[in-house]
C-alpha cells in the first residue's frame, strides 16, 4: 500500500473518530438536564397553602408540590445574604466570608467559585434574574461569578439606596449585564418574563437558570388585586395582605413558567427547584400569634427552626424525581452544588472546597445519607466575625442546639418549647465539640480573616460605586433612599478596596447618586415618581483617608461632588469617606472611584 493511501486511511480514521467523539459529545449535551432554581425572598415554611396555610392561595405551587419530591428537613441561613452565598459557593458563611446583609460582609470574596461557574465549565449557558445581594462591584457581580446573562437589581432589595434611584417595584431600571436599562411592569413579572426570553434565545445548549425573586421581601408592594382577597384577615389571622399578595403574584408567575416549559417541551428534562432563602419576613408576627408557621417557632433572623427550615421542592420527570414524595433527611443549602453535580453528571473543579453533601442518591432512591449528619448555622449582622456559640444553631436529625446552650429534641418537640440540655449534657458536649472543630477550620481561611473587596483600576469595571449601605462602622444600618433624602446621618464610613493597577485615581464624594444628581448642600431637581421628601444638609467639608493619605476639601455653593485626586500603589487598603459638619463626622452616602491613568 502506497504512503499516500496510508495517509488517507489514517486521516479518514481520525475523521471518523472525531465525528464519533463529536456525536457522543452532542448526544451527552442533548441528554443533560436543564436546571431552573427558583428562590423567593423572606417566604417562610408556612407561607404556602400546600404546607397547610389556611388563608393563602398558591394553586400553581401547590400543583408543583404534588408532583415534586419534597425535602422536609431542609435548612438555610436565617438571613438572605448568608443563604445566597452558601448556595452559590457550597460553603457555610463562616467559610465563604459572607455572613451579613451589610457592613462589608455582604459580597463574595475575590476568586470565589460559584454554582454558575460549575455549570458554565460543564457546557451550560447560565443566567440569573432578580436579587443577587452578593456584591455590587467587580469582582463579585453576577457576571464576575459565572453568569453569562444577568438582569438584576443591586444590594438587598429593589429601591434600596444602593439600587437605581427611584426604583419602586414598578417600571424600574435594572442592570442588564451591569448596564442600567429601563423596564416596564412589576418586578416579579419582569424576572419571569426575562427568564423565558432567555430560554427562547438559548435553544440547544443546556442551561442553568437562577431565578431569585426579591418578593415577598419588604417593602410590601403589589397590585391591589393580589392583596384585596386578604384584607379582611389582617390583624385577625394574618399580619399583612400585601405580603400574601406578593406570594400570590409569585404563584401566578410560577404557573406561567410551568406552562412555558410544557409548551416548549422543556418540562420533562428540566430539573425545577422551588425554595426560599430564610424564615418568614412578613408572614408571622413577633409573638407568633398571627400567621401560619407549620408548627415551628421563629422567623427570619432567628435560630429556632422557623428561622432556617424552609420549603424545598424538586422535580425532574426524565430523572424519575417526581411523584409527590416527602424525604425526611437532614439537608441544607450547602448541598445544592454537589447534589446538582450528581444529578447532571458535572465535574466540580478540584480547587473548589465544598461543605455540603450530595443527596442525589436519596432523590434517586439509590442510597442514603450518613446518620450522624451535622448542619451548622452561623451568621452575624455585623462586620465582626460570628460568635462561636451565641446566635448559632447546630442541627442533627434528632437534636437542635441553639445559642450553644439550649437543646431541643426536634422529633418530639417540633415547636422547641422544652429545653432538655440539663438532662442531656453529653449530647450538648458532643455538639459543642463538633462546632469547635468546625470553627477551627473556618478561622484559618482568608475569607474569615479578610474583608471581600471592591477592585479599582480593573478593565472589568472602569468606575466603581460605593455606598453607605455597604460601609463598615459602628452605627446601625442605613439602606433606604428616604433616609438619604431626609439627611439621616450615619457614622459607617469604611470600604475595603483592592487597587489592581497602580496609578492616579479620582475619588468623588457625593450626597446624591449620579443618576439623580444634586448639590451636596442642596437637593436634586428631579424626584422620580415623587417618592421622597428632599431636605438639604450643611456639611462644611468632605474628607477621605486612604493608603496613608488624609485629604480634606471645603464644600460650598452648588458643588455636586467633592473630588480628590490620589496616587495609589497596588494592593489592598481601606477607604474612609466622611462629610464633616462642625465637630461631627458622618459617612458619605455615595462614593465613586475612577482610574485616571499611570502616575
SEKE-300831 format. One record per atom (N, C-alpha, C): x, y, z; residue in one letter. Coordinates in steps of 0.02 Angstrom, whole numbers, plus 50000, padded with zeros to 5 digits. Example, Ala and Ser with C-alpha at 12.3 -4.5 7.8 and 13.67 -1.06 7.14 Angstrom:
! residues 2
506604971650390A
506154977550390A
506604983550390A
506424988850354S
506844994750357S
506455000250394S
! end
This chain:
! residues 599
500434994050000X
500005000050000X
500445006250000X
500275010949957X
500685016949949X
500625021350010X
501165025450024X
501135030050081X
500555034850076X
500375036550013X
499815041350006X
499165038150030X
499055031750011X
498445028350033X
498435027350109X
499035025850137X
499075025050210X
498875031550244X
499155037150219X
499005043650248X
498255045150244X
497965043650185X
497255044850176X
496835040650224X
497045034350233X
496675029950278X
496715032350350X
497335034550369X
497415037250437X
496985043350447X
497005047850397X
496585053850402X
495845052150406X
495645047250365X
494945045150365X
494745042250432X
495205038150461X
495065035150527X
495005040650580X
495475045350577X
495455050850625X
494825054850618X
494605055650554X
493985059450542X
493395055950575X
493345049350566X
492785045750595X
492815045750671X
493435045350698X
493495045750771X
493255052550796X
493455057850759X
493245064650778X
492495065350774X
492205062650719X
491475062950712X
491125059250768X
491405053450785X
491115049450839X
491135053050905X
491725056150917X
491785059850979X
491305065750980X
491245069150923X
490795074950919X
490075072750930X
489895067050897X
489215064650904X
489075062550975X
489575059251006X
489495057151075X
489405063151121X
489815068351109X
489755074351149X
489085077751138X
488875077851074X
488225080951059X
487665077151093X
487735070451092X
487225066351124X
487195067751199X
487805068151230X
487815069251302X
487545076151319X
487705081251276X
487445087951287X
486685087851283X
486425084151233X
485705083951223X
485355080751283X
485685075951314X
485375072351369X
485445076051436X
485905080751438X
485995084351502X
485355088051520X
485135087651582X
484525091251600X
484655098751608X
484165102651592X
484175109751610X
484035110251685X
484235115851714X
484115116951786X
483825123951796X
483265124351830X
482965130751849X
482885130751925X
483215135551956X
483185136152029X
482815142552047X
482205141852072X
481805147552093X
481865148152169X
482085153952191X
482135155152263X
481805161852280X
481295161652322X
480955167752342X
481275170652405X
481115176952419X
481465180752471X
480995181952531X
481185179252588X
480815180452651X
480145176752655X
480065171652614X
479455167452618X
479615161452663X
479245161052718X
479385155852767X
479065149152750X
479205144252791X
478965137452778X
478205136952782X
477885141552818X
477165141352824X
476785145852776X
477145149352732X
476835154152687X
476645150952620X
476355144952624X
476135141252565X
475515137252584X
475035136952538X
474435133052551X
474595125652556X
475055123252514X
475225116152514X
475565113952579X
475795118752620X
476065117252685X
475565118152741X
474935118952722X
474405119252772X
474155126152789X
474425131452758X
474185138152772X
473455138652750X
472995140252795X
472285140152777X
472025146352741X
472455151452734X
472215157852706X
472525159552638X
473145157752628X
473485159852567X
473275155552507X
473285158552448X
473105154952387X
473725154352343X
473965148152335X
474555146752293X
474425140552251X
473915140752207X
473715134652170X
474255131652125X
474665135852094X
475165133252047X
475745129952083X
475965133052138X
476495129952178X
476225123652212X
475595123752232X
475285117852262X
475285111952213X
475145113552150X
475145108252098X
475845105452089X
476335109952088X
477025107652082X
477225103452143X
477015105552202X
477145101852263X
476905094652257X
476325093652227X
476045086952221X
476435082652172X
476805085852126X
477195082152077X
477915081152098X
478135085152147X
478855085452163X
479035080852220X
479695079952228X
479975076952288X
480135082552336X
479915081752399X
479995087152448X
480485085152502X
481015089252511X
481475088252566X
481165091852626X
480925088152674X
480525091152728X
480955093752786X
481605092152785X
482055094452838X
482635098152806X
482475103252766X
482965106952727X
483095113652760X
483735115652765X
483905121552804X
484355126352765X
484275132652781X
484685138052752X
484955142152810X
485175148252796X
485365152952849X
484755157252866X
484755160452925X
484165164352944X
484105171152909X
484595172952867X
484595179352831X
484775178052758X
484595182952716X
484625181652644X
485335181152616X
485785185952630X
486445185552600X
486825179252621X
486855177452685X
487205171252703X
486935165152666X
486275164852657X
485985159252620X
486215159352548X
486195165152516X
486385165652445X
487115163852434X
487535166152480X
488245164552474X
488375157152484X
488035154052532X
488125146852543X
487865142852484X
487305144952457X
487005141652399X
487475141952339X
487755147952327X
488165148952268X
488865145752274X
489145145552334X
489825142952342X
489845135852368X
489295133452397X
489305126852428X
489695126752494X
489785132652523X
490175133252585X
489775137252636X
489845135452699X
489505139052752X
489745146352755X
489325150852781X
489515157952785X
490185159352818X
490355155652871X
490995156952904X
491585154552861X
491445150252812X
491975148052767X
492025152352704X
491465155152682X
491495159352622X
491565166752639X
491505168652703X
491615175552725X
491035180252716X
490455177652697X
489875181952681X
489305180252729X
489315183552787X
488845181552840X
488355186952861X
488355192652828X
487895198152847X
487585201052784X
487085205252793X
486755208352736X
487005215352722X
487515217552760X
487795224252750X
488465224752786X
488725230852795X
489345232052833X
489945228052808X
490025227652743X
490625224652715X
490655217152714X
490135213852739X
490135206552739X
489545203852697X
489385207352642X
488825205352601X
489035204452528X
489665202652517X
489915201452450X
490365195252449X
490385191852393X
490815186052386X
491545188252384X
491975183952410X
492695185252408X
492955184852337X
493495188452324X
493815188252258X
494015181052243X
493855178752184X
494045172052163X
493575166652185X
493025168352219X
492555163152241X
492255159552181X
492275153052182X
491955149052130X
491235147852149X
490795148052100X
490085147552115X
489745141752078X
489125140752095X
488715135852061X
488685137351986X
488625143751969X
488605145651899X
489255143951864X
489825144851898X
490475142951869X
490485135451852X
490225131451898X
490225124251888X
489825122451825X
489225125251820X
488805123751761X
489135126351697X
489405132351699X
489715135351640X
490305131151616X
490715128851663X
491295124751644X
491095117951617X
490465116051628X
490215109751602X
489775110551541X
489835116351507X
489485117251444X
488795120151447X
488595122651504X
487925125551512X
487935133051497X
487385135551470X
487265142751469X
486975144651538X
487195150251564X
487005152051632X
486685158951634X
486175159651677X
485835166151682X
485525166851751X
485465173151773X
485095174451835X
484665180751826X
484085180651860X
483605186051854X
483315187451923X
483435193551948X
483145195352012X
483645198152062X
483665195052121X
484055197552177X
484715193652184X
485265197152180X
485925194152188X
486155194952260X
486265200952283X
486465202752352X
487105199252374X
487565198652327X
488215195752343X
488775200152316X
488635206552307X
489135211252284X
488895215352225X
488995221952231X
488785226552178X
489345228552131X
489965227052150X
490545229052110X
490965223052092X
491395224052041X
491895218952024X
492345217852085X
492495211552105X
492425205352068X
491845200952091X
491305203852117X
490785199852149X
490105200552117X
490075203552057X
489435204152023X
489245197351992X
488605196451973X
488415190051942X
488835188351880X
488995193351839X
489385191951779X
490115190351794X
490335191951854X
491015190051876X
491005183151907X
490405180451917X
490325174451957X
490015168651919X
490135168551853X
489935162851814X
489305163651772X
488965169251776X
488345170151738X
488475173651671X
488235170451618X
488285173451551X
487825179451545X
487245178851575X
486735184051572X
486485185451642X
486415191851659X
486145193651724X
485715199951717X
485105199451740X
484655205251746X
484465205651819X
484705210851853X
484595210951925X
484575218051952X
484325218652013X
484375224952050X
484985224452094X
485175230052123X
485775230052166X
485585229452240X
486085227752280X
486035227252353X
485485222252373X
485155223552429X
484705218652458X
483985218952436X
483805224152399X
483105224652379X
482995230152328X
482475229352288X
482285234452240X
482125240952277X
482435246352255X
482295252852286X
482725254552346X
483205250352364X
483655252152418X
484145257452392X
484515260652438X
484915266452418X
485495264552373X
485705258252373X
486225256052327X
485945254252258X
485295253352254X
484975251752191X
484885258052150X
484615257452091X
484505263252048X
483995267852081X
484165274252087X
483745279152124X
483055279652091X
482535278752131X
481855279352105X
481525272752090X
481875267152098X
481555260652089X
481035259552142X
480465256652121X
479905255952169X
479485249752155X
479775244552125X
479445238252109X
479075238552042X
478895244452018X
478545245151955X
478915249851908X
478985247751844X
479295251951793X
479975254551815X
480415250051832X
481055251751862X
481635251051813X
482215253251835X
482835252351799X
483225246751833X
483355241351795X
483765235851821X
484405235451779X
484865231251802X
485515230851771X
485565224651727X
485675225751663X
485745220351614X
486485219551599X
486765214151625X
487495213251622X
487855219751641X
487615222551697X
487915228251732X
487745235051702X
487365235251648X
487175241551618X
486445243151635X
486305249251660X
485615250951679X
485155251051618X
484565248251627X
484075247951572X
483375248751601X
482965252751568X
482285253851590X
481835247951573X
481425245851621X
480945240451610X
480235242951626X
479755239551598X
479055241051613X
478755235151650X
478335236751700X
477985231451735X
478245230251805X
477925225551839X
478065223751909X
478685219451912X
479095220451963X
479755217151968X
479715209551957X
479275206151994X
479245198851988X
479045196751918X
478585200351888X
478385198951819X
478975199551772X
479385204751783X
479975205851741X
480465200051746X
480605197751807X
481095192351815X
480875186051777X
480245184251783X
480005178151750X
479975179151674X
479765185151652X
479755186451580X
480445186051550X
480935189051584X
481615188951559X
481895181851559X
481705177851608X
481925170851611X
481675167051550X
481045168051532X
480765164451475X
481065166951409X
481225173451405X
481555176051346X
482255173051339X
482595172251395X
483255169151394X
483215162051366X
482725158251388X
482645151351364X
482485151251289X
482095156151266X
481945156651194X
482575157651153X
483035161651180X
483635163551143X
484185158351148X
484115153551193X
484655148751205X
484405141551197X
484145140251138X
483915133551123X
484515129251101X
484515123051121X
485045118551101X
485495116651158X
485865121551184X
486315120051239X
485915119551304X
486145115351350X
485795115051415X
485915121651453X
485455123351496X
485515129751531X
485415128751606X
485755133051643X
485635133851715X
485345140751726X
484745141051753X
484385147351761X
484225148251835X
484515153551864X
484415155251935X
483925161051937X
483365159851972X
482825164751973X
482655166552046X
483065170752077X
482945172752146X
482525179252149X
481895178652163X
481465184552164X
481625188852225X
481515195352220X
481575199752279X
480935199552321X
480375197652292X
479745196852329X
479755190152365X
479405189652422X
478995194852455X
479365198952508X
479995200552497X
480375204852542X
480045211752546X
480105214952603X
479855221752611X
480255226552567X
479975232352548X
479305234752565X
478765230652529X
478205229952561X
477675225552535X
477255229552485X
477445228852421X
477125232552367X
476885227552316X
476235227852300X
475955223552249X
475295226552227X
475085224952166X
474445227452141X
473875225352188X
473405229752197X
472865228652245X
472465222252230X
472435220352167X
472035214352150X
472325208152183X
472975208152198X
473275202452233X
473185202852308X
473185208852335X
473125209752408X
472405209652432X
471945211852389X
471245212752410X
470925206452442X
471045200452415X
470725194552445X
470925193152517X
471465196452541X
471715195052608X
471585200752657X
471325206252634X
471255212152677X
470825210752739X
470305206752731X
469855205552788X
470175201252843X
470755198252828X
471085193852877X
471605197552919X
471785203652898X
472335207352930X
472165209053002X
472635207553048X
472545209053119X
472145203853156X
471815199453118X
471415194153148X
471745187353138X
471945186053075X
472265179753058X
472975180653032X
473085186052994X
473725186952961X
474015193752979X
474655194652963X
475005200952978X
474845206252926X
474915204452861X
474825209352809X
474565206352744X
474105209852712X
473815207452650X
474295207852592X
474715213152590X
475175214052535X
475705208552532X
475945206252590X
476425200752592X
476125194552559X
475515192852578X
475175187152547X
475055188352473X
474885194552455X
474755196152386X
475375195452343X
475955197152370X
476585196352333X
476725188952319X
476555184652367X
476655177452357X
476165174852305X
475555177352306X
475065175352256X
475295177452186X
475615183152181X
475885185252116X
476465180752095X
476885178852142X
477415173952126X
477105167552100X
476585165252134X
476255159052114X
475985159652043X
475685165252026X
475435166351959X
475995165851907X
476565168951922X
477145168651877X
477435161651874X
477425158051929X
477675151251929X
477235146951883X
476585148251884X
476135144651839X
476285146151766X
476455152451750X
476635154351682X
477285150851661X
477755150251707X
478375146751693X
478245139451677X
477835136251717X
477655129251705X
477325128351637X
476865132851620X
476525132451555X
477025133351498X
477505137851507X
478015138951456X
478435132651446X
478665129651501X
479085123651496X
478705118051461X
478075117451475X
477665112251443X
477585113751368X
477425120051352X
477325121951282X
477955120951241X
478535122551269X
479165121951234X
479485115051239X
479115110451269X
479355103551278X
480015103251316X
480065107451366X
480655107651410X
480515104551479X
479885103651495X
479705101851563X
480005095151586X
480015090251542X
480205083451563X
480945082951579X
481365086451541X
482085085851553X
482365092251585X
481965095351627X
482185101151666X
482115099551740X
482655100451776X
482635099951849X
482375106651874X
481795106551903X
481475112751928X
481455112452004X
481725117652036X
481755118052109X
481395124352132X
481005123552185X
480695129352218X
480905129152291X
481205134752314X
481425135252383X
481395142452405X
481545143752468X
481565150652493X
482215151652532X
482365158052547X
483025159652573X
483085159952649X
482535160452684X
482545160452758X
481835160152784X
481755160752850X
481095160652879X
480685166652858X
480055166652877X
479585171752855X
479795178652878X
479765183452830X
479925190352846X
479305194452861X
478745192652832X
478135196552842X
477515192452855X
477595185952864X
477015181652872X
476855179452943X
477325180752989X
477235178653058X
477375184553104X
476925185853151X
477025191253199X
477565189353249X
477895194253281X
478425192653329X
478225187753384X
477595188153405X
477365183553458X
477105176953430X
477105176353364X
476885170153333X
476135169053331X
475755173953353X
475025173053357X
474665174353292X
474975178253248X
474685179553182X
475105176053129X
474765173453079X
475105169853026X
475125162453039X
475425158852992X
475465151552996X
476195149552987X
476455145353032X
477175143653030X
477295136053031X
476785132353011X
476835125053005X
477055121553070X
476885124753125X
477035121753190X
477715123253217X
478105127353182X
478785128953205X
478805135653240X
479325136753280X
479425143053315X
479985146953282X
479875153453274X
480395157753246X
480245160053176X
480595165353157X
480515168353090X
481195170753067X
481195174753014X
481815177352986X
482275180253040X
482905178553038X
483405181253084X
483485177353148X
483055172353160X
483085168553223X
483365161553212X
483645158753266X
483985152253260X
483545146353277X
482945147753301X
482475142153309X
482235140153240X
481885134453236X
481755131053173X
481425135453119X
480955139653139X
480605143753091X
481035148853057X
481635149953082X
482095154753052X
482495152052994X
482565145352992X
483015142452941X
482775136052908X
482225133052932X
481945127252895X
481465130052842X
481575128252780X
481195131252725X
480935125952677X
480465127852633X
480225123152582X
480785121552533X
480795115352510X
481245113352456X
480895107952415X
480675109852356X
480315105352311X
480725104552247X
480805098452224X
481205097052164X
480845091952120X
480845093252054X
480545088652006X
480985087951945X
481075081851923X
481425080451860X
481115073951833X
480635074851787X
480255069151763X
480695063951730X
481135066151685X
481565061351650X
482055057851697X
482215061151752X
482655058151801X
482285054351855X
481625053651846X
481195049951892X
481205052951963X
481285059451967X
481225062952031X
480555066652029X
480055063152051X
479375065852046X
478915061452089X
478275063052088X
477795058652119X
477505060852185X
477665066952207X
477375069352269X
477595065652331X
478255064952340X
478515061252397X
478865065852446X
478825064252510X
479205067752562X
479825063652579X
480395067052582X
481015063952606X
481245067852667X
481385064352721X
481495067452785X
482235068352805X
482695066952760X
483405067652776X
483595074852790X
484055075852836X
484305082552853X
484745085052796X
484535090552764X
484895093252707X
484935100852713X
485355103952671X
485475111152679X
485685114352614X
485705121052616X
485905125052557X
486595123152530X
487065121352573X
487735119652550X
487755113152510X
487195109552510X
487165103152475X
486985103752401X
486775109652380X
486505110252313X
487015109152258X
487625111752266X
488125110752213X
488305103452206X
488495099852258X
488655092752248X
488055088652224X
487455090452247X
486865086652227X
486695087752154X
486705093952130X
486575095352060X
487125092552016X
487735092652041X
488285089552003X
488165082051996X
487915079052049X
487755071852046X
487195070351997X
486675074551997X
486115073451952X
486305074751879X
486695079951867X
486855082051798X
487515079251773X
487845075351815X
488495072451797X
489005077951778X
489065082751823X
489525088251813X
490185086851848X
490725089351818X
491375089151851X
491445095351894X
491635094551956X
491735100152002X
492485101752002X
492665108151993X
493375109951993X
493735107452056X
494335104952047X
494705102052103X
494835107152158X
494925113552137X
495085118652186X
494465121152225X
493885118652208X
493275120852240X
493165116852305X
493185120252361X
493075117152426X
492325117352442X
492055111652458X
491335111252471X
491205108552541X
490705111452574X
490495109052640X
489915104252637X
489555104252581X
488935100452577X
489035093252557X
488485089552556X
488485082552535X
488025081752475X
488155076652436X
487755075152378X
487155070752400X
486555073652398X
485975069552417X
485595067152355X
485925067352296X
485585064652236X
485425057152242X
485855053052276X
485655045952284X
485005045152323X
484885049752369X
484245049552407X
483665051152360X
483765056152319X
483235058052272X
483085052552222X
483615048952202X
483545043652151X
483415036752182X
483335036552248X
483215030252285X
483795025352275X
484405028052273X
484985023752264X
485445023652325X
485255027152377X
485675027252436X
485375031752489X
485745032652543X
485505036952597X
486095040852627X
485935045952665X
486455049952697X
486695046652761X
487285048652783X
487545046052845X
487095048252903X
487025043852952X
486575045053008X
486795050853053X
487455052153054X
487705057253101X
487815063953067X
487425065453015X
487495071852979X
487385077753027X
487825082753021X
487775088853061X
487755094853015X
487295099453028X
487235105652990X
487365111453037X
487755116353014X
487945122053056X
487605128453032X
487335132253080X
487015138553064X
487365144053103X
487815147653068X
488165153353097X
488075159353051X
487895164953077X
487925171253040X
487885176853092X
488035182853070X
488025188553117X
487915194953078X
487445198953099X
487305205253065X
487805210653088X
488425209653067X
488955214353085X
489565212753042X
490045217453040X
490665216053005X
491105211253045X
490985210853110X
491375206353152X
491185199053138X
491645194653153X
491525187553141X
490965184953185X
490605179853161X
490065176953201X
490325174253268X
489885174353318X
490065171353382X
490155163853374X
490575161053417X
490685153853415X
490055149953434X
489735152053488X
489155148153512X
488525152353520X
488575158853527X
487975162953531X
487715164353461X
487065165453454X
486755166953390X
486925161653338X
486865155453356X
487005149953310X
486545144053325X
486585139053282X
486215132853293X
486615127153262X
486595121553296X
486895115453269X
486335110353262X
486295107353203X
485725103053187X
485965095953173X
485605091053202X
485675084153182X
484965081553169X
484915075353148X
484255072553135X
483785073253194X
484055072253254X
483635072253314X
483685078653354X
484285081753356X
484405087153403X
484495094053370X
484315099153408X
484455106053389X
484765109453450X
485405111553443X
485735115353495X
485725122653474X
485385126953513X
485285133953496X
485685138353544X
486065142953516X
486475147653556X
486955144153603X
487145138153586X
487655134553623X
487425131653689X
486795132653708X
486575130453775X
485875127553777X
485445129353730X
484765126653731X
484745120553685X
484505115053712X
484465108753673X
483745106653665X
483555105153603X
482875102953589X
482875096353550X
482435091953570X
482315085753533X
481795087453479X
482015088753418X
481575091253367X
481065086053345X
481215079753355X
480735074553336X
480145074353384X
480285075753447X
479745075553498X
479455082353512X
479825087553497X
479645094353517X
479745099153457X
479285098653409X
479335102353347X
479355109953358X
478985112353408X
478955119553421X
479525122053464X
479935117453487X
480515119153529X
480295122953592X
479855119853629X
479595122853691X
479985120753753X
480295114753750X
480615111953809X
481365111053799X
481745114853837X
482475114353836X
482685108253877X
483005103353845X
483195097053879X
483955096553888X
484295102353887X
485025102253893X
485255099153958X
484925100854013X
485135098454078X
485115090854083X
484635087754049X
484565080554052X
484985076953999X
485305080753955X
485695077653901X
486365081353893X
486735081753948X
487365085553947X
487875082653899X
487885075953891X
488355072853845X
488215074853773X
487585075253756X
487395077353688X
487635084553675X
487525088953724X
487745095953718X
488505096153708X
488865092453748X
489595092353744X
489825089753676X
489495084553650X
489685081753585X
489575086853529X
489005090253532X
488855095153480X
489315101153484X
489475103253543X
489945108853551X
490645106953527X
490825100653538X
491485098353514X
491505098353437X
490955096253406X
490915096453333X
490965103753308X
490625108153343X
490615115153324X
491325118153330X
491665116453384X
492345119053395X
492815116753338X
492775110453320X
493195107753267X
493035111153200X
492385112053188X
492175115353126X
492435122453122X
492385126253176X
492605133153176X
493375133853173X
493725128953201X
494455129153196X
494675129153123X
494315125353082X
494475125253011X
494285131752977X
493715134552996X
493485140852965X
493955146552980X
494205146953040X
494585152753062X
495275153453029X
495515148252998X
496165148752964X
496075150952891X
495455151352868X
495335153352799X
495395160852790X
495645163052732X
495735170252721X
495055173752718X
494535170152697X
493865173152693X
493605175052762X
493785171252812X
493585172752881X
493955178852907X
494575179552888X
495015184652916X
494995191252877X
494875190952812X
494915196952770X
494235198752741X
494125205252732X
493505207652702X
493515206252627X
492935204752598X
492885204852525X
493005211952500X
493275212752441X
493485219252417X
493115221252353X
493065227752342X
492895230452276X
493555232252243X
493635230352181X
494265231352147X
494235237552103X
494745241852109X
494795247752067X
495395247152021X
495345250551963X
495895250251915X
495875244051872X
495295240851867X
495225234851826X
494855236551761X
495045233051708X
494695233851644X
493995231051648X
493855226951698X
493185224051705X
492665228951731X
492895234451762X
492425239551786X
492815246051793X
492675250651748X
493065256851746X
492935261251807X
492315261551829X
492145265751887X
491735261651936X
491915261851999X
491515258252048X
491125263352090X
490575260952116X
490135264952158X
490085261652227X
490295265452278X
490245263052347X
489695266952382X
489305263552423X
488765267052459X
488815265852533X
488495270152570X
488495269652643X
488135263352666X
487715260552625X
487365254352643X
487855248652656X
488395248552619X
488895243152625X
489485244952669X
489495251152695X
490075253552732X
490145250252800X
490755249252822X
490915246452887X
490885252052939X
490625250452998X
490605255453051X
490225252953111X
490165257253161X
489855255353224X
489125257253228X
488875260953178X
488185263153179X
487725257453155X
487075258653163X
486595253953136X
486585254353060X
486155250253030X
486125250152958X
485755256152929X
485945258052870X
485585263152832X
485525260452761X
484905259852736X
484815256552672X
484245259352629X
483895264452654X
483335267052617X
483495273752584X
483265274952523X
483375281452491X
483045287052530X
482485285552562X
482145290852601X
482565293052660X
483005288552684X
483465290552738X
483985295352712X
484225294152651X
484685298852619X
484325305452605X
483735304952577X
483355310952558X
483215315452617X
483095312452675X
482925316352735X
483545318852771X
484145316652749X
484765318852781X
484945315152844X
484715308852851X
484905304852909X
485655303852910X
485965305252966X
486695304552972X
486865297653001X
487405294852975X
487625288152995X
488385288052994X
488685285153044X
489415285353051X
489775279853014X
489425275152983X
489765269952945X
490105273152885X
490755271952876X
491135275952828X
491725272452795X
491815265952806X
492435262552785X
492295257152733X
492705257052680X
492605252452624X
493255248652609X
493245241952608X
493835238152588X
493905238152512X
494475240152487X
494585240152415X
495255236952399X
495325235152336X
495965232452311X
496145236452249X
496745239052249X
497005242752192X
497345237752145X
497035236552088X
497325231652041X
497895234652001X
497845241051986X
498345244351944X
498585250651979X
499225251251990X
499495257352020X
499375263251973X
499215268952003X
499105274751961X
498715280151995X
498445284651955X
498075290451980X
497325288951978X
496995290652034X
496285289352040X
495905295652062X
495285296052038X
494835301352062X
494325298252108X
494295300852170X
493795298552219X
493305304252229X
492675302952213X
492155308052215X
491655306552270X
491585311152317X
491125310452373X
490485314452358X
489905311052360X
489285314052340X
488725312352388X
488245316952393X
487655315352433X
487145311552391X
487105313052327X
486605310152284X
486935305752232X
486595300552209X
486895296152158X
486915299652090X
487345297352047X
487445300651982X
486815300551939X
486385295451947X
485785295251906X
485255300251929X
485355303251988X
484905308452012X
485325314052044X
485695317752002X
486185322552028X
485875328452064X
486255330752112X
486065336652150X
486645339152190X
486625345452212X
487175348252252X
487215345052321X
487815344552348X
487905341652414X
487505345552466X
487485352252458X
487135356552506X
486415357852486X
486195354852431X
485515356052408X
485155349552393X
484685349952346X
484285344052329X
484265343352253X
484135337252228X
484095336252155X
483485339852126X
483545341452062X
482975344352027X
482435339252015X
482635332852006X
482155327651990X
481995323552052X
481365321452057X
481145316952110X
480745311452077X
481085306152053X
480745300852015X
480135298052051X
479575298152016X
478945295452042X
478715299052106X
479025304752121X
478845308652182X
478845304252244X
479375300352251X
479395295452306X
479655298452371X
480075303552368X
480435305652428X
480325313052444X
480445314652506X
480445321652528X
481165323752538X
481405328052495X
482105330252497X
482205335752549X
482735335052588X
482925340252636X
483665341752629X
483855348252629X
484565349952622X
484955348352685X
485615347552676X
486085346452732X
486615351952728X
487035352352781X
487505357852785X
488215355652804X
488485350352773X
489185348752788X
489655354052761X
490175355552798X
490645360752777X
491235357852738X
491385351452751X
491965348352719X
491815341052701X
492215338652655X
492255331452642X
492965329252655X
493035323152682X
493695320652699X
493765313352677X
494345311752650X
494495304752634X
495135302752668X
495175296252683X
495795293252710X
495905286752671X
496495286252642X
496655280252604X
497415279552597X
497665273552607X
498365271852595X
498835277152624X
498745278552688X
499185283252724X
499115290452700X
498555291952668X
498415298852646X
497755301252677X
497765307352701X
497155310652725X
497075317152687X
496495318152657X
496375324252620X
495685327052638X
495635333652641X
495005337052654X
494865342252600X
494235343652591X
494025348652542X
493405352152568X
493405358752563X
492825362552584X
492255361752533X
491645362152558X
491055361552516X
490685368152516X
490515370552458X
490165376952454X
489735377252392X
489265381852392X
488855383152333X
488475377152308X
488495376352241X
488105370952210X
488555365052190X
489095364152227X
489545358552213X
489175351852219X
489195347852165X
488885341352165X
489335335952195X
489985337052191X
490455331752208X
491095334752237X
491325331952291X
491985333752317X
492475328652289X
492895330952242X
493345326452205X
494055326752233X
494345320952242X
495035320452266X
495445316352216X
496035318752199X
496495315152156X
497045312152200X
497125305552195X
497615302152237X
498035297352195X
498645296452214X
499075291352184X
499075285152229X
498945279452200X
498885273352239X
499325267952209X
499635264052254X
500015258152233X
499565252052234X
499785246752201X
499405240552201X
499345237852272X
498785234452284X
498695231152349X
498025232752380X
497915229752439X
497285230752475X
497355236452524X
496815240152532X
496815245652580X
496095247052601X
496025251652648X
495365253852670X
495265261152650X
494685262652624X
494505269552607X
493985271952657X
494115277652688X
493645280752735X
493405287252704X
492755288152699X
492475294352671X
491975297352719X
492065303852735X
491635307352782X
491415314152756X
490825316052775X
490625323052775X
490735325752846X
490925332052851X
491065335052917X
490635341252925X
490265341352980X
489845347152997X
489995349053069X
490355354653078X
490575356553144X
491065351353171X
490905348753230X
491335343553260X
491095336453243X
490585336053202X
490275329553186X
490495327053118X
490695320753116X
490865317453053X
490365311753041X
490135311052979X
489675305652962X
489835303152892X
489645297052878X
489845293752816X
489555296952754X
489955296852700X
489725299252635X
489235294152606X
488695296652577X
488175292052551X
488405288352488X
488705292152442X
488915289152378X
489635291252362X
490055286252349X
490755287452331X
490905283952266X
491165287652218X
491345284752153X
492105285052145X
492395279652119X
493125279452108X
493255277652035X
493685281652004X
493845280651933X
494595280951923X
494845276251883X
495555276051866X
495695281251812X
496205285451823X
496365290851776X
496985289451734X
497385284651754X
497985283051716X
498585282151762X
499155281051732X
499755279851772X
499965286251807X
500385285551859X
500595291251898X
500995296251856X
! end
